[in-house]
Amino acid sequence: MFNVLDMVLNHVGYGSSIFLPPFNPFSDPSNFNNCTNLNHSVPFVRTQLEEWTQWIVAQFSAHLLRLDAAGNIHPDFFPWYANTTDLVAWLEVGADVALVQQYEQVRDGAEYSYQGWSMAAAMNACFGLLPESFQPDIGCERLAALRKELWDMKVDTHNLGMWVENHDTDRFLTLRDNLPAYRNALAHVLLSESIPIIYYGAEQSMAGSLSNNTNRSPLWETGFSTAGPMYRFIRTLAWYRWWMTLGWETFDVRFTDRRTFAFSRGNKLLVVLTNGNYSEAVPRPAEYRLSGLDGFAGARLCDALHSGFCVDVSGNGIASVTPSPDDEPLVLVRQSWVKDEEFFTPLEHRPNDPGMVMHVALEYAVPHMGLTGQLQYGGLGKVVETFICHTARPMLVCAPMYAPFYGPDGRLAGDLANSGPLLSMTAVPAGPTVFFLLLDSDVFRNRTRGTIYQHASEDEELAFFSVFNQAVAHTLRVASLQLHDYHGALSLLYLPHQLPLRVLLVAHNADYNGTWHLGTAAREAHVYDMLNVPINAHTRSLCEHSGRFNMLRPVLEHMRTVQGGLGVVAVSPRYALRAHSKFSMFWDLPHACVIGILNGMEDSLGEVAAAAAAADPNAFFARKAAARLAFQEAKGLQVGEDFRLLVFMGRITHQKGCDIIGLAARTILKQNRNAQLVMVGPIGDEYGEQAKHALEKVSADFPGRVWNGAGQYIMGADKEQLCMAADFFLCPSRFEPCGLADIEFG
């Protein structure tokens, strides 16, 4: 949050000579020009104001100063005063632009701008139909004319304070009771190049007059509704300003007449505003022909305010825009950037249980549909399944729908086709409800458990994560997110930053964190475009780390700036230490804020282990021998009680060290004539492919002693049989965050 300190430097209050002593330290009449206005040419007055300013800025951690009634102070004072502080100051000056010129003539490089009345007067002339007394009545053309005057004076309009009403004016809706005109004026405030200032109550459509102080009515008498149309309107435009970082974009006037003002912001936004002052004598035009839109050439622009209007910009930068029939503002952005209306609905108005946590994962289970291992690639899915089956609080699972959900004809199987947007199940008898928010897309539906993370090309990978994260953002229904690994971490980038989110990241394996090398400007533009993220200084600060686009960066920055560094949990204490020490993206978080907890183990597995420990050893080994013989026969191995099974079961990747097994297999089998080697699991990288091919050659030289299940899944009864049959569990992992295979083998 940024603090603006509103300061009064021109006077000390009402009074006369009899009140001077209480005005300490300004108790000498020479400190005043008249009864109350200070004489800013007096060195003592300047010194006192300098010391007081430094003290009060330190007290309130101010970021910007607003200097009230600056028009009552001689312009020569401000260059000196601005140089006594590191902060930029807004000077409140009157509506006559000639006053601004006086301050510009003495600026001499000093850092100040204006929270002036001139632009407010021009907006009221345009949208409020209230021409200025000292200017010709030219309607909305006044906005363009005033900008030219300011630019000619070398005023940087990006630093102006932009407003259309404040505590010293009638509210807009009192001057003109017309909500569309009000929305047009506020769109100019929020989307122009200057710093927007929205007077409280605008979001409640408050009216009020200066003459009876109703323009300052307390908000608690009106109530603060976040469900009304004006609140949503302001929220929507504020989000687009933030998302597109419009403060950094150029401002270009594209069209103006008495009733219309159109402008663009870089190549991000095209805005068409109107005051709606049409009649039979002056009908609404059929269209506006806007030119010079080279930055939008070939693009389709649509109204972010959901009017349904879209326009195609020609290759030479010309667009024919049809004005709103209801005289509403048109805020035109690229079609892919238009967010649906629910996206801007505050969390408190979205259907949810306040205690509910939304789990975002690529692996999961839907137990009541019989879908468990089919939706899991590795240990991450097992952990999410454990949450689903044992949660003690309401839970919402947001995840993609893979091939097991669809029939041979490509349609959703069973009752899914006719179900609502949320599936639900009860985790435990009389326990909390688990809801499933399942995402249907072409980028998900053909994937099986073995191909969840496989992508034919980098563009396919970028499209996969782009669709998934934008879908998560669009479907957000709760205030608490639990992200299982990096896969959904980019979703925060698509959300309004005002959402009061609590986010937990469970780092299952930070060695995989979704990064893409950027390198050149063309490369950067391609990655950002595929992920539907605009390129600017703000998004770069949220997305890039060590020269790469990093999907974890947005959520880690949220934790650093919003959550005091809290929110990262690794799947074991040992891995928490490794993650924080090895990966520099975590270094902005305090070391103590990256904590570790052991991966959960289902009660049923604990019961099995306990039962095995308490069982008769002879009976246990008899069961083991029977399982070994059955497995040997089922997989075409030599059958015999003297053989011992050496088993690797898991992802066949570089991390798991499977290439080491491929290199060592021949020596192991040659030196141990009663050894049989089993390797089974999905192949995850080129090292897994190498291990598979190496084992194929070894299998040919040692017939009946190798079962090469690389690329296959084993589950259910077959998996239980192999765990029981195994004599040695091979774990050559280069590192393990908290492997589940050792838990499963007991």
RAKA-V188090 format. One record per residue. N is the residue number from 1. RES is the residue in one small letter. PSI is psi as a letter, one per 20 degrees, with the letter a starting at -180 (* if undefined). OMEGA is omega in radians with two decimals (999 if undefined). Layout:
# RAKA-V188090
N&RES&PSI&OMEGA  N&RES&PSI&OMEGA
This chain:
# RAKA-V188090
1&m&q&3.12  2&f&p&-3.11  3&n&p&3.02  4&v&p&-3.11  5&l&o&-3.13  6&d&o&-3.00  7&m&q&3.08  8&v&o&-3.10  9&l&i&-3.00  10&n&h&-3.09  11&h&r&-3.08  12&v&i&3.11  13&g&r&3.12  14&y&q&3.06  15&g&r&3.05  16&s&a&-3.06  17&s&h&-3.11  18&i&i&-3.14  19&f&j&-3.05  20&l&g&-3.11  21&p&g&3.13  22&p&i&-3.11  23&f&j&3.13  24&n&p&0.23  25&p&j&-3.11  26&f&m&-3.07  27&s&i&3.13  28&d&p&-3.14  29&p&h&-3.13  30&s&i&3.11  31&n&i&-3.04  32&f&q&2.96  33&n&h&3.07  34&n&b&-3.02  35&c&h&-3.00  36&t&h&-3.07  37&n&p&-3.13  38&l&q&3.06  39&n&o&-3.00  40&h&i&3.06  41&s&i&-3.13  42&v&p&-3.12  43&p&h&-3.14  44&f&g&3.13  45&v&g&-3.12  46&r&g&-3.14  47&t&g&-3.14  48&q&g&-3.14  49&l&h&3.12  50&e&g&-3.11  51&e&g&-3.14  52&w&g&3.13  53&t&g&-3.14  54&q&h&3.13  55&w&g&-3.04  56&i&h&3.07  57&v&g&3.12  58&a&h&-3.12  59&q&h&-3.00  60&f&j&3.10  61&s&l&-3.08  62&a&q&3.09  63&h&i&-3.11  64&l&q&3.14  65&l&p&2.95  66&r&p&-3.07  67&l&o&-3.06  68&d&q&3.03  69&a&l&-3.13  70&a&h&3.13  71&g&i&3.13  72&n&j&-3.14  73&i&q&-3.11  74&h&p&-3.09  75&p&h&-3.10  76&d&h&-3.09  77&f&h&-2.90  78&f&h&3.04  79&p&g&3.10  80&w&g&-3.06  81&y&g&-3.11  82&a&h&-3.12  83&n&i&3.08  84&t&i&-3.12  85&t&q&3.11  86&d&i&-3.04  87&l&q&3.01  88&v&q&-3.13  89&a&q&2.95  90&w&p&3.05  91&l&p&3.06  92&e&o&-3.13  93&v&r&-3.05  94&g&a&-3.02  95&a&h&-3.11  96&d&o&-3.07  97&v&i&3.10  98&a&h&3.09  99&l&h&3.12  100&v&h&-3.12  101&q&h&3.12  102&q&g&-3.12  103&y&h&3.13  104&e&h&-3.10  105&q&h&-3.12  106&v&j&-2.99  107&r&g&3.11  108&d&l&3.07  109&g&j&-3.13  110&a&q&-3.07  111&e&n&2.98  112&y&q&3.07  113&s&b&-2.97  114&y&p&2.90  115&q&m&-2.93  116&g&r&-3.10  117&w&i&-3.03  118&s&g&-3.14  119&m&h&3.08  120&a&g&3.11  121&a&h&3.12  122&a&h&3.11  123&m&h&3.09  124&n&h&3.06  125&a&h&-3.13  126&c&f&-2.96  127&f&h&3.14  128&g&i&-3.13  129&l&k&-3.13  130&l&n&-3.10  131&p&q&3.10  132&e&q&-3.08  133&s&h&-3.08  134&f&j&3.13  135&q&q&3.06  136&p&q&-3.13  137&d&n&3.14  138&i&j&3.06  139&g&c&-3.05  140&c&i&3.07  141&e&h&3.13  142&r&h&3.13  143&l&g&3.12  144&a&g&-3.11  145&a&g&3.14  146&l&g&3.12  147&r&g&3.14  148&k&g&3.10  149&e&g&-3.13  150&l&g&3.13  151&w&h&3.11  152&d&h&3.08  153&m&j&-3.10  154&k&k&3.06  155&v&p&3.08  156&d&o&-3.06  157&t&i&3.06  158&h&h&-3.09  159&n&j&3.13  160&l&q&2.95  161&g&o&-3.03  162&m&p&3.14  163&w&r&3.12  164&v&i&3.12  165&e&q&3.04  166&n&a&-3.03  167&h&i&3.12  168&d&j&3.13  169&t&r&2.89  170&d&q&3.03  171&r&q&-3.05  172&f&g&-3.05  173&l&i&2.98  174&t&h&3.11  175&l&h&3.12  176&r&o&-3.08  177&d&m&-3.05  178&n&o&-3.07  179&l&g&3.09  180&p&g&3.11  181&a&h&3.11  182&y&g&3.13  183&r&h&3.07  184&n&g&3.13  185&a&g&-3.14  186&l&h&3.07  187&a&h&3.07  188&h&g&3.12  189&v&g&-2.99  190&l&h&-2.99  191&l&i&3.10  192&s&a&-3.05  193&e&i&-3.03  194&s&r&-3.12  195&i&o&-3.03  196&p&q&3.05  197&i&o&3.14  198&i&p&-3.14  199&y&p&-3.11  200&y&q&-3.13  201&g&i&3.08  202&a&h&-3.11  203&e&i&3.09  204&q&j&-3.12  205&s&l&-3.10  206&m&p&2.99  207&a&r&3.12  208&g&q&-3.05  209&s&q&3.08  210&l&h&-3.03  211&s&h&-3.14  212&n&j&3.09  213&n&j&3.10  214&t&i&3.03  215&n&i&3.12  216&r&k&-3.13  217&s&q&-3.14  218&p&q&-3.07  219&l&h&-3.11  220&w&i&3.06  221&e&h&3.12  222&t&h&-3.03  223&g&q&-3.11  224&f&n&3.13  225&s&p&3.06  226&t&j&-3.12  227&a&i&-3.06  228&g&r&-3.08  229&p&h&-3.12  230&m&h&3.08  231&y&g&-3.13  232&r&h&3.13  233&f&g&-3.12  234&i&g&3.13  235&r&g&-3.12  236&t&g&-3.11  237&l&h&3.10  238&a&h&3.12  239&w&g&-3.14  240&y&h&3.09  241&r&g&3.13  242&w&g&-3.05  243&w&g&-3.11  244&m&j&-3.07  245&t&l&-3.03  246&l&h&3.10  247&g&h&-3.11  248&w&i&-3.00  249&e&q&3.10  250&t&q&3.12  251&f&p&-3.14  252&d&p&3.05  253&v&p&-3.09  254&r&h&3.13  255&f&q&3.04  256&t&q&2.92  257&d&a&-3.06  258&r&h&-3.01  259&r&i&-3.01  260&t&q&3.02  261&f&o&-3.13  262&a&p&3.13  263&f&r&3.07  264&s&q&3.07  265&r&o&-3.08  266&g&c&3.04  267&n&k&-3.07  268&k&h&-2.85  269&l&p&3.03  270&l&p&-3.04  271&v&p&3.10  272&v&o&-3.08  273&l&q&3.13  274&t&q&3.03  275&n&i&3.06  276&g&j&-3.08  277&n&m&-3.12  278&y&q&-3.13  279&s&a&3.08  280&e&h&-3.14  281&a&h&3.13  282&v&n&-3.08  283&p&q&3.08  284&r&p&-3.13  285&p&q&-3.14  286&a&h&3.14  287&e&r&3.00  288&y&p&3.10  289&r&o&-3.08  290&l&p&-3.11  291&s&r&3.14  292&g&j&-3.08  293&l&l&-3.07  294&d&h&3.13  295&g&i&3.12  296&f&j&-3.02  297&a&p&3.13  298&g&i&-3.08  299&a&q&3.00  300&r&o&-3.12  301&l&p&-3.13  302&c&q&-3.07  303&d&o&3.12  304&a&i&-3.12  305&l&j&2.94  306&h&k&3.02  307&s&i&-3.08  308&g&i&-3.10  309&f&p&3.03  310&c&q&3.11  311&v&q&3.09  312&d&p&3.12  313&v&p&-3.10  314&s&r&-3.14  315&g&h&3.10  316&n&j&2.97  317&g&k&3.11  318&i&p&3.11  319&a&p&3.06  320&s&o&-3.02  321&v&p&3.07  322&t&p&-3.12  323&p&q&3.13  324&s&p&3.10  325&p&i&3.13  326&d&j&3.12  327&d&k&3.07  328&e&q&3.07  329&p&q&3.01  330&l&p&3.14  331&v&n&-2.95  332&l&p&3.10  333&v&r&3.09  334&r&q&-2.97  335&q&h&-3.10  336&s&i&-3.12  337&w&i&3.12  338&v&p&3.13  339&k&q&3.14  340&d&r&-3.02  341&e&h&-3.10  342&e&h&3.13  343&f&h&-3.08  344&f&j&3.09  345&t&p&3.12  346&p&q&-3.08  347&l&h&-3.08  348&e&i&3.12  349&h&j&3.05  350&r&q&-3.11  351&p&o&3.09  352&n&r&3.01  353&d&p&-3.09  354&p&h&3.12  355&g&j&-3.05  356&m&q&3.06  357&v&p&3.10  358&m&o&3.11  359&h&p&-3.13  360&v&o&-3.04  361&a&q&3.03  362&l&i&3.08  363&e&q&-3.08  364&y&a&3.11  365&a&q&2.99  366&v&n&-2.96  367&p&h&-3.05  368&h&i&3.03  369&m&j&-3.13  370&g&j&-3.13  371&l&o&3.12  372&t&e&-3.12  373&g&h&-3.12  374&q&i&-3.10  375&l&j&-3.06  376&q&p&3.09  377&y&h&-3.09  378&g&b&-3.05  379&g&h&-3.14  380&l&g&3.14  381&g&h&3.13  382&k&h&3.12  383&v&g&3.13  384&v&h&3.09  385&e&h&3.12  386&t&g&3.05  387&f&g&-3.07  388&i&g&-3.04  389&c&i&-3.03  390&h&j&-3.08  391&t&q&3.12  392&a&j&-3.14  393&r&r&3.13  394&p&q&-2.98  395&m&p&3.08  396&l&p&-3.14  397&v&p&3.10  398&c&o&-3.02  399&a&q&3.12  400&p&q&3.03  401&m&p&-3.09  402&y&a&-3.03  403&a&h&-3.12  404&p&i&3.13  405&f&i&-2.99  406&y&q&3.08  407&g&r&-3.13  408&p&h&-3.13  409&d&j&3.13  410&g&i&3.13  411&r&q&3.11  412&l&p&-3.07  413&a&q&3.01  414&g&c&-3.08  415&d&i&-3.07  416&l&h&-3.07  417&a&h&-3.09  418&n&j&-3.08  419&s&r&3.07  420&g&a&-3.10  421&p&i&-3.12  422&l&p&2.93  423&l&q&3.12  424&s&q&3.05  425&m&r&3.06  426&t&p&-3.05  427&a&g&3.12  428&v&q&-3.14  429&p&p&-3.14  430&a&j&-3.14  431&g&a&-3.10  432&p&q&3.14  433&t&p&3.02  434&v&p&3.11  435&f&q&3.10  436&f&o&3.05  437&l&n&-2.98  438&l&p&-3.00  439&l&p&-3.11  440&d&o&3.12  441&s&q&3.10  442&d&h&-3.11  443&v&i&-3.13  444&f&h&-2.78  445&r&h&-3.14  446&n&j&-3.10  447&r&p&3.04  448&t&r&-3.10  449&r&h&-3.11  450&g&i&-3.08  451&t&j&3.13  452&i&g&-3.05  453&y&j&-3.14  454&q&p&-3.13  455&h&p&-3.09  456&a&h&-3.13  457&s&r&3.09  458&e&h&3.12  459&d&h&3.09  460&e&h&3.09  461&e&g&3.12  462&l&g&3.13  463&a&h&3.13  464&f&g&-3.10  465&f&h&3.08  466&s&g&-3.13  467&v&g&-3.08  468&f&g&-3.07  469&n&h&3.09  470&q&h&3.10  471&a&g&3.10  472&v&g&-3.14  473&a&g&-3.09  474&h&h&-3.06  475&t&j&-3.10  476&l&p&-3.09  477&r&i&-3.03  478&v&r&-3.12  479&a&i&-3.11  480&s&p&-3.14  481&l&p&2.96  482&q&o&-3.10  483&l&p&3.11  484&h&n&-3.05  485&d&a&-2.95  486&y&i&-2.87  487&h&h&3.14  488&g&j&-3.03  489&a&h&-3.12  490&l&i&-3.10  491&s&h&3.14  492&l&h&-3.11  493&l&h&-3.10  494&y&i&-3.06  495&l&q&2.99  496&p&p&-3.05  497&h&i&3.13  498&q&i&-3.12  499&l&p&-3.09  500&p&m&-3.04  501&l&q&2.92  502&r&p&-3.00  503&v&p&3.04  504&l&p&3.06  505&l&p&3.05  506&v&o&-3.11  507&a&n&3.11  508&h&h&-3.12  509&n&n&-3.05  510&a&i&3.06  511&d&h&3.01  512&y&o&-3.07  513&n&j&3.02  514&g&m&3.14  515&t&q&3.08  516&w&p&3.10  517&h&q&-3.09  518&l&f&3.00  519&g&e&-3.07  520&t&r&3.11  521&a&h&3.14  522&a&g&3.12  523&r&g&3.12  524&e&g&-3.13  525&a&h&-3.12  526&h&g&-3.12  527&v&g&-3.13  528&y&g&-3.14  529&d&g&3.13  530&m&h&-3.13  531&l&j&3.10  532&n&l&3.12  533&v&p&3.09  534&p&q&3.13  535&i&o&3.01  536&n&r&-3.07  537&a&h&-3.10  538&h&g&-3.11  539&t&h&3.06  540&r&g&-3.12  541&s&h&-3.12  542&l&i&-2.96  543&c&h&-2.97  544&e&q&3.11  545&h&p&3.11  546&s&l&3.07  547&g&j&-3.13  548&r&q&2.94  549&f&p&-3.01  550&n&o&-3.08  551&m&h&-3.14  552&l&h&-3.01  553&r&g&-3.11  554&p&g&-3.09  555&v&h&3.10  556&l&h&3.09  557&e&h&3.06  558&h&g&3.14  559&m&h&-3.12  560&r&g&-3.01  561&t&h&-3.04  562&v&h&-2.99  563&q&j&3.11  564&g&k&3.14  565&g&i&-3.09  566&l&q&2.98  567&g&i&3.13  568&v&p&3.09  569&v&p&3.04  570&a&r&-2.99  571&v&j&2.96  572&s&q&3.10  573&p&h&-3.14  574&r&h&-3.11  575&y&h&3.05  576&a&g&3.10  577&l&g&-3.14  578&r&g&-3.07  579&a&g&-3.09  580&h&h&-3.10  581&s&h&-3.03  582&k&h&-2.96  583&f&o&-3.02  584&s&i&3.14  585&m&i&3.10  586&f&i&-2.96  587&w&i&3.08  588&d&i&3.10  589&l&q&3.06  590&p&q&-3.08  591&h&g&-3.09  592&a&i&-3.10  593&c&i&3.04  594&v&o&-3.02  595&i&r&-3.13  596&g&p&3.01  597&i&q&-3.12  598&l&p&3.02  599&n&q&-3.13  600&g&q&3.04  601&m&p&-3.10  602&e&q&3.13  603&d&h&-3.09  604&s&h&3.11  605&l&h&3.09  606&g&h&3.12  607&e&h&3.11  608&v&g&-3.13  609&a&g&3.14  610&a&g&3.14  611&a&h&3.14  612&a&h&-3.13  613&a&h&-3.09  614&a&i&-3.03  615&a&r&3.05  616&d&p&-3.10  617&p&h&-3.12  618&n&g&3.12  619&a&h&-3.13  620&f&g&-3.10  621&f&h&3.05  622&a&g&3.09  623&r&h&-3.13  624&k&g&3.14  625&a&g&3.13  626&a&g&3.13  627&a&h&-3.14  628&r&g&-3.14  629&l&g&-3.13  630&a&h&-3.14  631&f&g&3.12  632&q&g&-3.11  633&e&g&-3.09  634&a&h&-3.05  635&k&j&3.06  636&g&k&3.07  637&l&r&3.00  638&q&p&-3.08  639&v&p&3.12  640&g&q&-3.10  641&e&i&-3.08  642&d&i&-3.14  643&f&q&3.06  644&r&p&-3.08  645&l&p&3.01  646&l&o&-2.92  647&v&p&2.85  648&f&p&3.12  649&m&o&-3.13  650&g&a&3.12  651&r&p&-3.09  652&i&n&-3.01  653&t&r&3.08  654&h&g&-3.13  655&q&g&-3.09  656&k&i&3.07  657&g&k&-3.08  658&c&h&3.08  659&d&h&3.09  660&i&g&3.09  661&i&g&3.13  662&g&h&-3.13  663&l&h&-3.05  664&a&i&-2.98  665&a&g&-3.08  666&r&g&-3.13  667&t&g&-3.13  668&i&g&-3.07  669&l&h&-3.13  670&k&h&-3.09  671&q&i&-3.11  672&n&n&-2.99  673&r&i&3.10  674&n&j&-3.14  675&a&p&2.99  676&q&p&-3.01  677&l&p&3.13  678&v&p&3.02  679&m&p&-3.07  680&v&p&3.10  681&g&r&-3.13  682&p&q&3.08  683&i&p&-3.03  684&g&i&3.14  685&d&a&-3.08  686&e&h&3.08  687&y&h&3.06  688&g&h&3.08  689&e&g&3.12  690&q&g&3.13  691&a&g&3.13  692&k&g&-3.11  693&h&h&3.10  694&a&g&-3.12  695&l&h&3.08  696&e&g&3.13  697&k&g&3.13  698&v&g&-3.13  699&s&h&3.14  700&a&h&-3.13  701&d&i&-3.14  702&f&m&-3.07  703&p&p&3.10  704&g&j&-3.09  705&r&j&3.14  706&v&p&2.91  707&w&o&-3.09  708&n&n&3.13  709&g&k&3.13  710&a&p&-3.11  711&g&i&-3.13  712&q&q&3.02  713&y&q&3.01  714&i&p&-3.03  715&m&r&3.08  716&g&c&-3.08  717&a&h&3.13  718&d&h&3.13  719&k&g&3.11  720&e&h&3.13  721&q&g&-3.12  722&l&g&3.10  723&c&h&3.13  724&m&h&-3.06  725&a&h&-3.01  726&a&p&3.04  727&d&h&3.10  728&f&p&3.09  729&f&o&-3.13  730&l&p&3.14  731&c&m&-3.13  732&p&k&-3.05  733&s&p&3.03  734&r&h&2.98  735&f&q&3.11  736&e&o&3.04  737&p&g&3.00  738&c&n&-3.03  739&g&q&3.13  740&l&i&-3.07  741&a&h&3.14  742&d&h&3.08  743&i&g&-3.09  744&e&h&3.12  745&f&i&3.05  746&g&*&999
